[in-house]
Amino acid sequence: MSVPLEVATDPAHGGRWTSLRTAAGREWLWHREAPERAGVAPGDAFVDAGGLEECVPTIRGGPDHGEAWSRPWTRVQAPARGDDRYVVRCERFTLGRTIRGTPDGAEADYVLTADPGFRFVWAAHALLDLSEGASVRIGDGARTRLFPEAAPLLTQPWPEGAAWVEGDWPAPCGLPLDRFGPDDGSAVGAVVDAPGCCVHDGRDRLSLALEADGQPTSVALWRNLGGFPAGRPYRSTGVEPMLGRVFDLAEAGPGDAARVPASGEVRWRLTLTTHCRCT
């Protein structure tokens, strides 16, 4: 059954989505205590407080989790529709975001403005509050990239110097990724060549879909089952619609990153619904 989603954000602290809740009270976003998050400034190490972070122009690499999460966002009025819009201004680009409720969920419209040719990766870095029985549904056979932290979990040796290896969803290189399961001390990142996915958790459903004309779209997964960070690990499970196909912009080859066209702007829409869109 379709129901609206209520969204709360924290513009003063990186525009982070702090709540994604159904009318029945199901909170989809996971959180952890991180009081230092309130005092970060551009250039600081990333502080993981959970929720959904806007990661742009990279996720891994530098700056860690991008530039937008550590800056305040400014509220502006969008005259065409009267919607409230928030903007964050970074050194090389400006990102605007408008979130609105829909009868069956919520949608967020984005516009990034920068010099033509500017390349970037963006992710809706959503850490979800999921049970051990939760699963992710993506069309079988979607090409999936695994990154080096997956090496200990594979049966074949990791190719020397490789930034990633590829296989087919749901078990690239023999590693099943469609179920989260109990904590096992592992942490795996993957990027699936698909424009969206559905999350199943008991009777609840969350569908995430991305539209971006002329730009590469994918779904990133972060399956941290108590394997990260070293020394003080915790469980966190990310399902993250992306523009681009790599975590680190510095590793992006042709077609692996979004690119600003001659118009100077890239627009995209993230749609979230509470009914299943599985194929």
Disulfide bonds with the S-S distance in Angstrom:
none
